[in-house]
Amino acid sequence: MNDVGQRLKVLEDKVKILEETLETLKNMQLSEQMEEYIQSKSKSLRMVNLINEVSDTPSLDFGKEQEKLESIQSAKRAIDYQIESALKNVGTFSDDYPDDPRYFNYELESGLIPKQRGENKSKEALAPYSGKGIRIISYNGFDSDRIIVPKEIDGYPVVSIGKSAFKNATISELILPSSLIGIMEDAFEGCKNLTKLDLPEGLLYLGDNCFANSGLDSIVFPNSIKEISSSCCSNCQELSNVVFGNKLKIISNLAFGNCSKLRRISLPEGIEEIGYCSFVSTSIKTIIFPESLREISHSIFQNDFDFGNLQITCVFLGTNTVIAGRTLETFSGVNLIYCLAGSYAQKYAREHNIPMKPLSEFTMKEHI
């Protein structure tokens, strides 16, 4: 690189650092404002709950306010994670990372995605980028703890990470470019040292098993993600914090199966489908299903071959959520359902002899 090119690169790095600093400061201010709101609203809801407990009049309905509060708490967790990641990298520069394109094998983006579950999703995700970007096929460096995936190679933006590109790599920190649109199946499977990964906003596609068997302890899915793929984070034994984007529609089969440290999940309003064994062998004890949810598998917590005595409480906010399964199959692992009168969940609970209570009686503090 000539002298002019080097000075341009330094200037670009300084501009990037300034932009990231301003974004972090803005996020910190927003986090403080959200915390003040959460504290104030929590006090109000506790007061309403106290009134409900001592009053002889019909209970005040504050379900929508509780749902709004939980949504804001989830958004705050995502912002706090971004702040934590930014502060962790203060003082580091691009030159500290092996981001030279020579560390990577790559090809021109084909737009094709390997068929999964008998389906080709290229039209939905990457077809518009065929011939217009770069797909990283593999990493050919050795024993690097930190890696930056370049934003651009040969004048093309890097738009995808290929199948098994970093499988079983020893990396502990990875920076993905903002240009990234897709991550193919098995891309980071078996990366045991990889504990955190900042997924860029704008990411559209996740392949099956893309983070399976990795060391992730926290993951924030951007708002652009509409589907969590099959076995996406399965067998991530350290995973304890998951934040979903607000456009999520589908959580596919086994997405978080065997994530034993996962205790809490906040599902966004707008989600429509949850597949089988998506939360099997987790530590979830209470889960709230939004009104938008159309269908869930009867075995999202426990498969047909697991006869463990789970004690999970399910809260249904809508009336039309279908619990899918064959006639004689019950909601595996569920011991209590809160629901609305006349809802499908109420009918299902009666048919399968599952204890149930009115939705108005549910209070989150009893299930923390």
N, C-alpha and C positions, 0 to 999 in steps of 0.2 A: 504493500500500500504506500503511495507517495505521500509527501508532506501535507499537501492540501487535503488528501483523503483522510489522513490521520486527524487533522484539525477538525474536519467535518464530523468525524466519528466522535471526538471528544465533545463537540458542541451538541451533537444529538444526544449523547449520554447525559449531559448536564440538563438539557431540556426535559428529557424523560424523568430524571430524578426530581426536578422541580415540579413537574405535573403530578408525579406520584406523591410528593410531599403535600401539595395542596389538596389532593384527593383524600389523603389520610387525615389531614386537619379537618376537612369538611365532614368526614365520617365520624371523627371524634366528637365534634359538636352535635351532630345528629344523634349519636348514641346517648349523649348526656340528656338531650331533650326527650328521647324515647324513655329513658330511665325515669325521669321525672313524671312522665305521663303514666308509666306502668305503676309506679308507687302510688300515685293519686287514685288511679282507677282501681287498683287492688284494695285500697282502703274503702272505697265506695262499695265495691262488691261484697266485701266482708260485712259492711254495715247492713246491706240489703239481705244478706244471708242470715244475719242475726235477727233482723226483723221477721223474716220468714219463720225462724225457729220459735219465736215467742208469740207470734200473732195468731189469732183465731180466724182471721180473714183469709181468703184464698191467697196462695203464694204469689209473690211478685215474680214475674218471668224475666230473668236477666240472662237467659241462655245466649242471646245474640251478642250482648255486651261481653260475656265471658269468652265467646268465640273470637270477637274482635281483639280482646286483650291477648289471647294466646297467639293470634296472628302477628301482632306487634312484637311480642316476646320472641317469636321465631325469627322475624326480620332483624331484630336487634342482635340475636346470636350470630346471624350471618355477617352483619356489619362489624361486630366485635372480632369475629374471626379474621376479617379482612384487615382490621387495624393491627391485630396481633401479628399477622404475617408481614405487614409492612414494617412494623417496629423491629421485628426479628432481623430484617434484612438491611436495617439502617447501617450505613457505613460500608456496605459492600458495593462493588462496581462490576460492570459487565465483564471486565477483563479478568475478574477472579474466577470466571466460569469458562469451561471448555465449550464455547458456542461456535467455534469454527465449523463451517459446513463440512470440512474434511473429516470430522468425527462421525458423520452420518452417511448412511447409504440412502439414496432417495431416487424417486422417479417422478415423471410428470403425472399429475393426478388423472386417473382414468374415470373417476366418477362412479366406478362399480364397487358395490359392497357385497362380500361373500354372502350367499344365501343362508339365512338363519330361520329355523322353524318353517322351512319351505317357502320363505318369502324373500324377495329382492327389494331392498329399500332405497336403491340408488336414486330413483326419481324423487323420493321424499327429501333426501338429504344432500347428496353430493353431485348428482348429475349436472347441475348448472355450473359446476366448477371443473368439469372435464376439460383437460388441456389448458386450464387457466391457473393452475396452482401446483404445488409440490406435495407429494406424500412421502413422509419419512418411513423408510422400510426397516431400518435397524440402526443401532448405535455401535460403532466399532472401536470406541475407546476402551481403556482399562481402568478399573478400580477408581472411578470418579464418584465422589460423594455428591457433588453438585453439577448439574447440567442445565444449560439454557438451550432450548430448541430455538433455532433462528427463526425470526419472523419472515425472512426472505432468503431465497437461494436462487442464484442465476437469474435474478430479476423477477422471479415469481413468488407470490406469497405462499407460505407453508400453511396448507389448509387441512391436512389430516395426518394422523399417526397410524401406520399400517398394522396389519395383523401380527401379533407376537413381537412387535418392534423392540420392546424393552423387557420382554419376558425373562424373569429370574435375574434381572440386573441388580447390582449391589448399590444403586443410587439411593441416597437419603433425602435429596432435595432436587426438585425438578421445576424449572420455570417454563411454562407453555406460552406460546405467542398469542396475542389477541386476535390474530388472523385465523386461528384454528376453528374448523367447522365440525370435524368428525374424529372420533377415536375408535379404531376397529377392534374386533374381538381379540381377547387375550393380550392386548397391548402392554399392560403393566402387571399381568398375572405373575404372582410369585415374587414381587419386589418387596421382600420382607423388611428392608430398611427404610422404605418409603412411608413415612408417617403422616405427612400432610401434602396436599396437592391443590393448588389454586386453579380451579377450572375457569377459563375465560368466558366472560359474557359474550354470547353469540354462538357458543357451541350448540350444535343441533343434534348430533348423533353419537350414541354410545353403543358399542358392540357388546355381544355376550361375553361374560367373564372378563371384562376389560380391566377390572381392579381386583379380581378374585385372588384369594390367598396372599394378599399384600399386607403390609404393616400399617395401613391407614388407621389412625385413631379418630380422625375427623374429616368430614367431607361436606362441602357446600355446593349443591347443584345450582347452576345459574338459571335465571328465569327463562332462558331460551330453550331449556330442555323440557320436552313434552313426554318423554318415555324413559323410564329407568329400565335398562335391558335385563334379560334373563341372567341370573347369577352375577349381576354387575359387581356386587361387593361381597359375594358369598365367601364364607370361611375367612373373613377379616376378623381375627380373634381379638384385636385391640380396638375395633371400631366402637366408639361410645357416643359420638355426636354426629347426627345427620340433619342437614337443613335442606329442605326442598324449595325449588323455585315456585312462583305463583302461577305458572302456566302448565304445571304437571298434569297429565291426563292418565297415564298408565304406569303402574309398578308391575313389572313382569315376574314370571315364575322364579322363585328362589333368589330374588334380587338381593336380599339381606340374610339369606339362610345361614345359620351357624355363626352369626355374629353375636357371640355369647355375652359381650359387655354392653350391648345396645339395650337401654332400659326405657328410653322415651322416644316417641315419634310424634311429630305434629304434622298432620296431613293437611295440605292446602285446600281451600274451597275451590272447586273446579275439577278435582280428580274424579275419574269416572270408573276406573277398573283396577282391581288388585288381584294378581294371579296366585296360583297355588304355592304353598310353602314359602311365600315371600318373606315371612318373619319367623320361619321355623327355627327352633333352638336359639332364640334370643332371650333377653331378660325382661321383655315388655310385660307389664302387668295390667295396664289400662291403655286403651286406645279409643280415640274419638273419630268416628267416621262422618265426614261432612255430608251435607244434604245432597251435593252433586253426585255422590258415588252411586253408580248404577249397579255394579256387580262386584262381589268378592267371592273368592273360593272358600268352601267350607273348611279347607285345610291350610289356611294361611299361617297358622301357628304350629301345626302339628301334622305330620304326614300319616298316611294310612298304616304305616308299620311301626309308628312310635306310640306306645301306650303309656307314656309318662302322665302323671297327674298334674296337669297345668291348672292354674287358677287365674284366668284372664277375664277382665271386665271389659265389655264392649259397649260403646255408647253410640247410638244411631241418631243423628240429627234430622234425617229425612224419613219419608214414609215409603219410598219406592226402591230402596237398596235391596237387591236380590242376593241371597246367599246361595251360591251355585253348588250343586252336588247331586248325586243320585238319591233317590227317594229315602232310603234307609240310612244314609250317611248324616251324621250330626256335625255341629260346629265344633270341631276338635279342639280341646283345651279350654273352651269357654265355659265359665261357671256362673256368669251373671250378665244379663243384657238390660241396658236402659234404652227405652224407645218410646215412640209416640203411639197413642191409641189408634188402632186401625192400620198400623204400618205393617209392611211385609215382615219386618224383624219380629214384631209381636206374634204374628201368625206362625212364623218359623219356630220361635221359642216354645209356643204352646204345643206344636206338633212334635217337637223333639224333647219336650220335658226339660227345658232349660229355664232356671229361675229368671224372672224379669221384674223390673220396676219401672214406674213412669219416669220419663225423661226429666220432669220437673224436680224430681228428688235427687238428681245427680249433683254432687258438689265435688269439684276437683281436689280440694284440700284433703278429702278423705281417701284419695287414691294416689297421693304423691309418694 
